[in-house]
Every structure is written in structure tokens, then in C-alpha cells.
């Protein structure tokens, strides 16, 4: 046995790091192949963009609300900016 997996890392008998590098590259390509259908699905991309825009709108409205509250508190306590 020339190579074996130990704690998720490929080790070779001679201590070479080549087996570990090859295993990591192969794992990366396998994950990429799993994601290709999702990344090329136009409906999925449009749905994610809509959700992102909705989230961005909610964050902006909350920031605006917090700024207004801070301004009101500053005016209430006589703090001038």
C-alpha cells in the first residue's frame, strides 16, 4: 500500500506531499462538478438575485430606521451634530 487516508489527508509511504495535493485537487473538481448544474440554471440564478435584492432592501430600510431613531434621540437630548 503506497497511499492511505489519515484524518482526511492522503499520506504516502515515502512522505511525499504529492498524494495530498492530488487528493485535494480531485476533491475540488468533484465539488465543482456537483455545483455546475446549479450554477448554469438560469431560474436558480434569477431566484437568488431576487432574494438578494429583497434582503438588500430590508437591510437598507432597517439602517434608515435606525438612523432616524438616533437622530430623534439626539434631538430629544439636545445633541447637535
SERO-4910 file (N, C-alpha, C, O; in steps of 0.05 Angstrom, whole numbers):
BEGIN
 pado doro    nc1    nc2    nc3   cac1   cac2   cac3    cc1    cc2    cc3    oc1    oc2    oc3
  Unk    A     17    -23      0      0      0      0     18     25      0     34     29     19
  Unk    A     16     41    -21     32     65    -24     20     89    -12     34    107     -1
  Unk    A     -7     91    -12    -21    115     -2    -43    106     17    -54     84     14
  Unk    A    -49    123     36    -72    117     54    -82    144     64    -68    164     65
  Unk    A   -107    143     73   -121    167     83   -120    167    113   -128    147    126
  Unk    A   -110    188    125   -108    191    154   -119    218    162   -108    239    154
  Unk    A   -140    218    177   -154    243    186   -161    261    163   -158    286    164
  Unk    A   -170    249    141   -178    264    118   -156    273     99   -162    287     79
  Unk    A   -131    266    105   -109    274     88    -96    250     76    -92    230     90
  Unk    A    -89    251     51    -75    229     37    -46    230     44    -32    250     40
  Unk    A    -36    208     54     -8    205     61      5    183     44     -8    163     38
  Unk    A     30    187     37     44    167     22     66    155     40     75    168     59
  Unk    A     74    131     33     94    117     49    120    133     50    134    133     71
  Unk    A    128    145     28    154    159     27    152    188     38    172    202     37
  Unk    A    129    196     47    126    223     59    122    245     39    124    269     46
  Unk    A    118    238     14    114    258     -7     87    271     -4     67    258      3
  Unk    A     86    297    -10     61    312     -8     44    311    -33     22    322    -34
  Unk    A     54    298    -54     40    296    -79     13    283    -77     -6    292    -89
  Unk    A     11    262    -61    -14    248    -58    -35    266    -45    -58    266    -53
  Unk    A    -27    282    -25    -45    300    -12    -55    322    -31    -78    328    -32
  Unk    A    -36    332    -47    -44    353    -66    -63    342    -87    -83    355    -94
  Unk    A    -57    318    -98    -75    306   -118   -102    301   -106   -122    306   -120
  Unk    A   -104    292    -81   -129    286    -69   -145    312    -65   -170    312    -70
  Unk    A   -132    333    -57   -146    359    -53   -156    370    -80   -178    381    -81
  Unk    A   -140    368   -100   -148    378   -127   -172    362   -137   -191    373   -147
  Unk    A   -171    336   -134   -193    318   -142   -219    325   -127   -240    325   -139
  Unk    A   -216    330   -101   -239    337    -85   -251    363    -95   -276    366    -96
  Unk    A   -234    383   -101   -244    408   -111   -259    405   -138   -280    417   -141
  Unk    A   -248    389   -156   -261    385   -182   -288    370   -178   -307    377   -191
  Unk    A   -289    351   -160   -314    337   -154   -335    356   -144   -358    354   -152
  Unk    A   -328    374   -125   -347    393   -115   -356    412   -137   -380    419   -139
  Unk    A   -338    421   -154   -345    438   -176   -365    424   -195   -384    436   -204
  Unk    A   -360    399   -201   -378    384   -219   -406    381   -206   -426    381   -220
  Unk    A   -407    379   -180   -433    378   -166   -448    404   -169   -472    405   -170
  Unk    A   -433    427   -169   -446    453   -170   -453    463   -198   -469    482   -200
  Unk    A   -441    452   -218   -445    462   -246   -474    463   -253   -483    484   -264
  Unk    A   -490    442   -248   -519    444   -256   -533    468   -243   -549    481   -255
  Unk    A   -527    473   -217   -539    495   -203   -529    522   -214   -545    540   -217
  Unk    A   -504    524   -220   -492    549   -229   -501    556   -257   -501    580   -264
  Unk    A   -508    537   -273   -517    542   -300   -547    543   -303   -557    547   -326
  Unk    A   -562    539   -282   -591    540   -282   -600    569   -280   -598    581   -258
  Unk    A   -610    580   -301   -618    608   -302   -640    615   -282   -639    636   -269
  Unk    A   -659    597   -278   -680    602   -259   -670    604   -230   -679    620   -215
  Unk    A   -650    587   -224   -638    587   -197   -624    614   -193   -626    626   -171
  Unk    A   -609    623   -213   -594    648   -210   -613    671   -207   -608    689   -190
  Unk    A   -634    672   -223   -654    694   -221   -667    694   -193   -671    715   -181
  Unk    A   -674    670   -183   -686    668   -157   -667    678   -135   -676    693   -117
  Unk    A   -642    671   -136   -622    681   -117   -619    711   -118   -615    724    -98
  Unk    A   -619    722   -143   -616    751   -146   -640    765   -133   -636    786   -120
  Unk    A   -664    754   -137   -688    767   -126   -686    766    -95   -693    786    -82
  Unk    A   -677    744    -84   -675    741    -55   -654    761    -44   -657    773    -23
  Unk    A   -632    763    -59   -611    782    -51   -620    810    -51   -615    826    -33
  Unk    A   -635    818    -72   -645    845    -74   -665    851    -52   -666    873    -41
  Unk    A   -682    831    -45   -701    834    -23   -686    838      3   -694    855     19
  Unk    A   -666    822      8   -650    824     32   -637    852     33   -636    865     54
  Unk    A   -626    861     11   -612    887     10   -632    909     17   -626    928     31
  Unk    A   -656    907      6   -677    927     12   -684    927     42   -687    949     54
  Unk    A   -687    903     54   -694    902     82   -672    914    100   -677    927    119
  Unk    A   -647    908     92   -624    918    108   -623    949    106   -619    962    126
  Unk    A   -627    959     82   -626    988     78   -649   1002     94   -644   1023    106
  Unk    A   -673    990     93   -695   1002    108   -690   1002    138   -697   1020    152
  Unk    A   -677    980    148   -671    979    177   -649   1000    184   -651   1012    205
  Unk    A   -630   1003    167   -609   1023    172   -621   1051    172   -614   1067    190
  Unk    A   -639   1056    154   -652   1083    153   -668   1087    178   -668   1108    190
  Unk    A   -683   1066    187   -699   1068    211   -681   1074    235   -688   1090    252
  Unk    A   -659   1060    237   -641   1064    260   -628   1092    259   -625   1104    280
  Unk    A   -622   1102    236   -611   1129    234   -632   1149    243   -625   1169    257
  Unk    A   -657   1145    235   -678   1163    243   -683   1162    273   -687   1183    286
  Unk    A   -682   1139    285   -684   1136    314   -662   1151    328   -666   1165    348
  Unk    A   -637   1147    318   -614   1161    330   -617   1191    328   -612   1205    347
  Unk    A   -626   1201    305   -629   1229    301   -651   1240    321   -647   1261    333
  Unk    A   -672   1225    324   -694   1234    342   -683   1234    370   -689   1253    385
  Unk    A   -668   1214    378   -657   1213    406   -638   1236    410   -638   1248    431
  Unk    A   -621   1241    390   -602   1264    392   -617   1290    396   -609   1307    412
  Unk    A   -638   1294    380   -654   1319    383   -668   1320    410   -670   1342    422
  Unk    A   -677   1297    419   -692   1296    444   -673   1303    467   -682   1315    487
  Unk    A   -648   1296    465   -629   1300    487   -611   1325    482   -592   1330    497
  Unk    A   -617   1340    461   -603   1365    456   -575   1361    443   -559   1379    446
  Unk    A   -570   1339    431   -544   1334    418   -546   1344    390   -563   1336    374
  Unk    A   -527   1362    383   -526   1373    356   -503   1361    341   -481   1359    352
  Unk    A   -507   1352    317   -485   1341    302   -472   1361    284   -453   1355    270
***
